[in-house]
Structures are given as C-alpha cells and as structure tokens.
Amino acid sequence: MKQEVVRDTRDLRQPAGRNRRRFWGIAAALGLLIAGAAGAASYYLPNYFLSETEAYVHVREQMTATDIADQLYDDGLIINPGWFRLVARVTGQADELKQGEYTIRSDMSLQQILAKLKSGKSEAARLVVPEGYTVRQTAQALDKLGIVKEEDFLRAANDTSLLYPYMKGNRKVTFVTEGFLFPDTYLIGKDATAEDVVTMMLKNFDRHLTDGIRQQIGERNMSIYQFVTLASLIEKEAKYAEDRPLIASVFLNRLSRHMKLQSDASISYAMGTHKAAYSISETEYDSPYNTYRYEGLPPGPIANPGMDCMKAIIDAPNTSYLYFVADKDGHNYFATTYENHMKNVKEYMP
C-alpha cells in the first residue's frame, strides 16, 4: 500500500503573500510620492491650464480663505477653490491673508498667489461711482484719485468704438457713454488708461443687463437706449426708493399721451446747474435736453442710473398720475389733474 504524501502548501503561499504586500506597499509609497510631487508642482509651478486672464481681487475685512478661494475661482484665476482652501490651511497661511486690492494672473502658482495675498500691499485704487453720477463727475473722481486725468477720461467717454451696439443713440449727445458707465465700486490699476476704465464700466453695465431684463424692456415697447434714458431721469428725480416706480409711471403716462415730461433734472443737465426749482424763464432754456421745451425723451441719458431705477420702470404700476412734486426733504406727492398738482405745489413745495 502506497503512502500518500501530503505537501504543506503554507510554504508556497507565504512568499506570494509577502510579495503582494510588498507590491502594494511599494505602490502606495509611489502613489504618495506622485501625489506629493503633484501637490508640490501645483503649489510652486505656474498654472498653464487656464486661459490667460488678469483681475483685481478685493480682499475685504473678515473675508475667510473660503471666501477668497470662491472669488478667485469666479474670476477664472484658479482651477479648484477646494484645493486652494486645503493648501492654504495645510501650509498655515489661511489666517495670514490680508485685506487689500491685488493684481492676480491666472498663470500664477498658488505659492505666488498666497504670498501676494499675505503682503497686504494694495496694487489698485478704489473708485466709488454712486448711482446718478454723470460722466463729468466720474472723470473728476478719477482725477482726484490720481489714476486718470479728467480730460483724458472725458475724451475716452466720447469714443463710440468702445460702445456695445445697443448703447448707440441716433441723436447728438454730450457724452456717448452717459448712462452706461455702471455705478459701482471699481478696483483700477495704477497703470490703467482712460480707455481701460471706460471699457471696464461699460462691460459691467452689459453684465448687469441680463436676458431677463432685456426681455422686460422689450415688453415695454422701448429700446434699451430709451429705457436707460428714462431710468436716468428717474435717478435724478427720485430721492427715495418708494417714489421711483410712481415717478416712472408718471413719465410713462406722459410719453403715451405725447405730453412734455417737464423734468427739472433735464434742465439741470442742460444748464449744468443744480437747483431745487427753476424759474419760468429757465424752463425755456434752449437745449434738446430740456424736456420742458421739447416733447419726448432727451437725446440721451442725463446720468448713469443704478439697477433700482431701471427696475422701477419695469415694475411701474398702472396709474393715472401725470404730475409729481417734491417737498423739502425729497418726498414726492402725485396728482392726476393739474388742479390737484397745484394744490400739492402750494402745500409741499419749499
């Protein structure tokens, strides 16, 4: 009888198991090495995966690394905001980012971006353009900041080549960009030209003029140019938000009835003066901008309106109001008939 030989297979399995563990250990080490190299590369090497762009990033007080990462991502300056946040935290720089205005390019490495954001050295001037500012007022503000000379800005503000097609009117105006230099806070580089600033402001206006707003303008049977012109009158006539839709209603009613708009703000723009009221002789001032003398809208906007005044036209209620007058504090009172209007003038007008 043959005796079966039973082989102990443990000796055969153990080397294979050790080899597999050794393989996965080496693979894991290589993976970590590759990941570390990739992380170091993304930290130290320039980024060439985004299209070339440059933006001024305004880091405000109390902004976190998360807030800053989101802003950088929205401006097309980094690929992944989550990776930026992680790197900032791991390297201990998340709490060292300082408020200021910084020039950031999309081809900068994360190391360069973080170093700049920690420096606290602002690289741009801050221009604040309130709602209702005119081209001239904007030019004066720029000159005061020492960014662009007033005359240079006024010249650029009359350059039709900088306009979007819908911004072009068909009548002679004081400044072709009036009405379309969107009121906002701008970060402007010290080496910016007048054309750069005008282009930036026009682009900002175009960005705010969404497809939805364009559709609503069309529903009012107005061109964008007419719409902005009317919004500029409302901007200069209304001091309080609650008055804007009603003033818009008055102007729309007058336009539909072919009545002169009789806006004091239009005389102000025409004459270059700023008065609470104008005399009868002043209402006859001969200028196409004078809506006491000429029917319809003025040749173009008389200021740069904000979104609230544009939305006031869209949201204007259906009323029968044809007149309004402001009291000494700027609150307006509305009337349907001339007789009631004159009562309001006698009671409320300063």
C-alpha distance (Angstrom), angle and dihedral (degrees) to the residues before:
residue distance angle dihedral
M1 . . .
K2 3.76 . .
Q3 3.72 117.7 .
E4 3.82 113.4 -133.7
V5 3.71 115.4 -128.7
V6 3.81 112.3 -138.8
R7 3.78 111.8 -155.6
D8 3.75 120.0 -146.7
T9 3.80 104.1 -127.1
R10 3.79 93.9 -171.8
D11 3.77 89.9 87.7
L12 3.79 89.5 55.3
R13 3.83 96.1 47.5
Q14 3.76 98.3 46.2
P15 3.83 97.7 65.6
A16 3.83 90.1 48.6
G17 3.80 91.6 50.0
R18 3.77 91.6 48.5
N19 3.78 90.0 49.3
R20 3.77 92.3 51.4
R21 3.79 92.2 49.0
R22 3.77 89.7 47.0
F23 3.82 90.1 49.9
W24 3.80 94.0 50.3
G25 3.79 90.7 44.5
I26 3.77 90.8 53.4
A27 3.83 90.7 44.2
A28 3.80 91.2 51.1
A29 3.78 91.2 48.4
L30 3.79 90.6 49.0
G31 3.79 89.7 47.4
L32 3.77 91.3 52.4
L33 3.78 90.2 45.5
I34 3.80 91.9 50.6
A35 3.81 92.1 44.9
G36 3.78 90.5 48.9
A37 3.79 91.2 48.3
A38 3.81 91.0 48.0
G39 3.80 90.6 48.1
A40 3.77 91.9 48.9
A41 3.79 90.4 46.7
S42 3.81 92.5 51.4
Y43 3.80 88.9 48.4
Y44 3.79 100.2 46.7
L45 3.80 105.6 23.2
P46 3.83 124.9 78.4
N47 3.80 116.3 -101.2
Y48 3.79 112.8 -114.8
F49 3.80 97.6 166.1
L50 3.83 96.2 86.1
S51 3.78 127.5 67.8
E52 3.78 111.2 -100.4
T53 3.76 112.6 -89.2
E54 3.79 139.2 146.0
A55 3.77 130.1 -153.9
Y56 3.77 140.9 171.8
V57 3.78 109.4 -117.1
H58 3.78 116.3 -155.5
V59 3.80 110.7 -153.1
R60 3.77 107.5 -164.1
E61 3.77 128.7 -160.1
Q62 3.82 113.6 -81.6
M63 3.83 92.9 20.6
T64 3.80 112.0 141.6
A65 3.80 129.0 -145.1
T66 3.81 86.3 -100.9
D67 3.81 91.8 55.0
I68 3.79 91.4 47.7
A69 3.81 92.4 47.1
D70 3.80 90.7 52.9
Q71 3.80 91.4 49.7
L72 3.81 92.5 48.9
Y73 3.81 90.1 49.3
D74 3.83 93.1 47.8
D75 3.81 89.4 52.2
G76 3.81 91.3 51.9
L77 3.81 93.8 -114.3
I78 3.82 100.7 121.3
I79 3.80 133.4 32.6
N80 3.79 100.7 -137.8
P81 3.83 126.4 19.5
G82 3.81 91.6 -163.0
W83 3.80 91.8 57.9
F84 3.81 90.7 48.4
R85 3.81 90.7 52.7
L86 3.79 92.0 47.4
V87 3.80 93.6 49.2
A88 3.80 91.8 46.7
R89 3.80 91.0 52.6
V90 3.81 98.0 41.5
T91 3.81 91.5 49.7
G92 3.80 91.6 46.8
Q93 3.80 93.9 -119.1
A94 3.82 99.8 112.0
D95 3.82 92.6 94.1
E96 3.81 94.9 42.1
L97 3.83 98.4 66.8
K98 3.81 110.5 116.6
Q99 3.77 133.5 -152.7
G100 3.77 117.0 -102.3
E101 3.79 144.0 97.8
Y102 3.78 114.6 -76.0
T103 3.78 136.1 -175.7
I104 3.80 107.4 -131.4
R105 3.83 125.7 -177.6
S106 3.78 124.6 -158.6
D107 3.82 91.7 -127.8
M108 3.81 94.0 59.2
S109 3.80 119.9 111.0
L110 3.79 120.0 -117.5
Q111 3.79 88.1 -110.9
Q112 3.81 90.5 56.9
I113 3.81 93.1 45.6
L114 3.80 93.5 49.4
A115 3.80 92.1 45.6
K116 3.79 90.3 53.2
L117 3.79 93.4 46.5
K118 3.82 89.8 52.0
S119 3.79 93.6 50.5
G120 3.80 96.8 74.1
K121 3.82 88.5 -149.4
S122 3.79 108.1 138.7
E123 3.77 114.6 -143.1
A124 3.79 100.4 -173.7
A125 3.77 138.8 55.2
R126 3.78 119.1 -122.7
L127 3.81 115.0 -126.4
V128 3.80 116.7 -167.6
V129 3.80 114.1 -160.7
P130 3.83 110.6 -174.0
E131 3.80 122.6 -151.7
G132 3.79 110.1 -84.6
Y133 3.80 97.0 28.2
T134 3.78 113.8 144.1
V135 3.79 126.4 -138.1
R136 3.81 89.4 -101.4
Q137 3.80 93.2 51.9
T138 3.79 90.7 49.2
A139 3.81 90.4 49.9
Q140 3.81 90.6 51.3
A141 3.82 91.6 49.3
L142 3.81 91.1 52.1
D143 3.77 91.7 48.0
K144 3.79 90.9 50.5
L145 3.81 90.3 53.1
G146 3.78 89.2 51.9
I147 3.80 93.2 -124.1
V148 3.80 103.1 112.1
K149 3.77 129.9 2.9
E150 3.79 115.9 -109.8
E151 3.81 94.7 -121.5
D152 3.80 91.8 48.9
F153 3.78 92.1 52.8
L154 3.81 92.8 46.7
R155 3.79 89.1 52.3
A156 3.81 92.2 50.2
A157 3.81 90.0 45.4
N158 3.81 88.2 63.1
D159 3.80 94.9 50.8
T160 3.81 106.4 114.7
S161 3.82 91.4 -168.1
L162 3.82 89.0 72.4
L163 3.81 93.6 57.7
Y164 3.78 128.5 99.2
P165 3.83 109.6 -122.4
Y166 3.82 94.7 -106.4
M167 3.82 90.3 55.3
K168 3.79 92.9 66.7
G169 3.79 118.3 99.2
N170 3.78 127.3 -164.2
R171 3.82 98.7 -129.2
K172 3.77 132.8 72.3
V173 3.79 111.2 -90.9
T174 3.78 136.5 -178.2
F175 3.83 93.6 -118.1
V176 3.79 123.5 7.6
T177 3.81 92.4 -146.7
E178 3.81 95.2 50.1
G179 3.79 108.3 127.1
F180 3.79 95.6 19.9
L181 3.82 101.8 71.4
F182 3.77 93.9 99.5
P183 3.83 115.2 -133.1
D184 3.79 107.9 -118.4
T185 3.81 144.5 110.4
Y186 3.79 111.2 -78.5
L187 3.78 131.7 -166.5
I188 3.78 107.3 -145.3
G189 3.77 125.6 -171.5
K190 3.77 118.8 -123.7
D191 3.81 90.2 -118.9
A192 3.83 95.6 49.0
T193 3.81 118.2 129.2
A194 3.80 126.0 -138.9
E195 3.79 88.8 -105.8
D196 3.82 89.9 53.3
V197 3.80 91.7 54.6
V198 3.81 94.7 45.9
T199 3.80 90.9 48.0
M200 3.81 91.1 49.5
M201 3.80 92.2 52.3
L202 3.81 94.6 45.1
K203 3.80 90.2 49.4
N204 3.80 89.8 51.2
F205 3.80 90.2 53.2
D206 3.80 91.4 50.0
R207 3.81 90.4 50.0
H208 3.82 91.3 54.2
L209 3.80 92.8 48.0
T210 3.79 95.3 83.4
D211 3.80 125.7 -171.3
G212 3.78 88.7 -105.6
I213 3.79 92.8 55.9
R214 3.81 91.3 45.8
Q215 3.79 89.3 54.0
Q216 3.80 92.1 49.6
I217 3.80 90.4 49.6
G218 3.78 89.0 54.0
E219 3.79 90.1 51.2
R220 3.81 87.3 59.2
N221 3.83 88.2 56.7
M222 3.78 90.4 -120.5
S223 3.77 133.3 125.3
I224 3.79 117.1 -122.8
Y225 3.80 88.7 -110.6
Q226 3.83 92.5 54.0
F227 3.78 90.1 44.7
V228 3.81 93.8 53.7
T229 3.80 91.1 44.8
L230 3.81 90.7 54.8
A231 3.82 91.1 44.6
S232 3.80 89.7 54.9
L233 3.82 90.9 56.1
I234 3.81 90.3 50.9
E235 3.82 90.3 47.8
K236 3.79 91.4 57.3
E237 3.82 96.1 40.0
A238 3.82 100.3 45.9
K239 3.77 122.8 69.3
Y240 3.81 96.6 170.9
A241 3.80 128.6 51.9
E242 3.79 95.1 -129.6
D243 3.82 90.9 59.7
R244 3.79 97.0 53.7
P245 3.83 100.7 79.4
L246 3.81 91.1 45.0
I247 3.80 93.0 49.6
A248 3.80 87.5 48.6
S249 3.81 88.0 52.3
V250 3.82 91.2 52.3
F251 3.79 92.9 50.8
L252 3.81 92.9 45.4
N253 3.81 90.4 49.9
R254 3.79 91.5 50.0
L255 3.80 92.9 47.8
S256 3.80 91.1 51.3
R257 3.83 90.4 50.8
H258 3.83 93.9 44.8
M259 3.80 90.2 -117.8
K260 3.79 120.3 150.1
L261 3.81 110.5 -101.4
Q262 3.82 92.5 -134.2
S263 3.78 94.5 -159.7
D264 3.79 115.6 173.5
A265 3.80 87.5 -154.6
S266 3.79 89.8 64.7
I267 3.82 90.8 55.1
S268 3.79 89.0 48.6
Y269 3.79 91.0 55.2
A270 3.78 93.1 43.8
M271 3.81 94.7 49.4
G272 3.79 97.7 33.6
T273 3.80 91.0 -125.5
H274 3.80 134.2 120.8
K275 3.81 114.5 -144.6
A276 3.79 135.3 151.3
A277 3.82 90.8 -130.5
Y278 3.79 138.7 4.8
S279 3.78 130.5 -138.1
I280 3.80 123.4 -117.6
S281 3.80 90.4 -104.2
E282 3.80 90.8 51.8
T283 3.79 91.2 52.2
E284 3.81 86.3 62.5
Y285 3.80 92.8 58.2
D286 3.78 105.8 139.5
S287 3.77 108.0 -120.8
P288 3.81 130.6 118.8
Y289 3.80 85.6 -127.6
N290 3.82 91.4 62.0
T291 3.81 105.1 99.3
Y292 3.81 90.7 -172.4
R293 3.78 89.2 65.1
Y294 3.80 101.8 32.9
E295 3.79 129.7 45.8
G296 3.77 122.5 -123.1
L297 3.76 131.5 16.8
P298 3.81 120.6 -25.2
P299 3.83 116.8 -101.8
G300 3.80 90.6 -90.5
P301 3.80 143.9 -20.8
I302 3.80 117.9 -45.9
A303 3.82 95.0 -152.9
N304 3.77 141.6 -0.2
P305 3.81 106.8 -85.5
G306 3.78 126.1 -152.9
M307 3.78 126.0 -128.4
D308 3.82 92.7 -96.4
C309 3.80 91.9 64.6
M310 3.79 92.0 45.5
K311 3.79 90.8 50.7
A312 3.82 89.0 47.9
I313 3.81 88.5 67.6
I314 3.79 92.2 49.0
D315 3.81 91.1 47.0
A316 3.82 96.2 40.1
P317 3.83 109.2 138.3
N318 3.78 123.0 -129.3
T319 3.81 104.4 -101.4
S320 3.77 137.6 150.8
Y321 3.81 92.5 -129.8
L322 3.80 115.7 135.4
Y323 3.81 101.4 164.3
F324 3.79 140.4 44.8
V325 3.78 136.3 174.6
A326 3.80 131.3 -171.7
D327 3.79 127.7 -133.4
K328 3.80 125.1 -138.2
D329 3.81 91.3 -81.5
G330 3.81 94.3 49.9
H331 3.81 98.7 -104.8
N332 3.80 111.8 141.0
Y333 3.81 129.8 -135.9
F334 3.79 120.9 -157.9
A335 3.79 133.6 -148.6
T336 3.79 138.6 -177.9
T337 3.79 98.0 -153.7
Y338 3.77 131.7 45.6
E339 3.81 90.3 -123.4
N340 3.80 92.6 57.4
H341 3.78 89.8 43.8
M342 3.79 91.1 55.8
K343 3.81 89.0 50.8
N344 3.81 88.8 54.2
V345 3.81 90.4 47.3
K346 3.79 90.9 52.5
E347 3.80 93.5 45.8
Y348 3.78 103.1 38.9
M349 3.78 111.8 18.9
P350 3.82 111.6 100.7
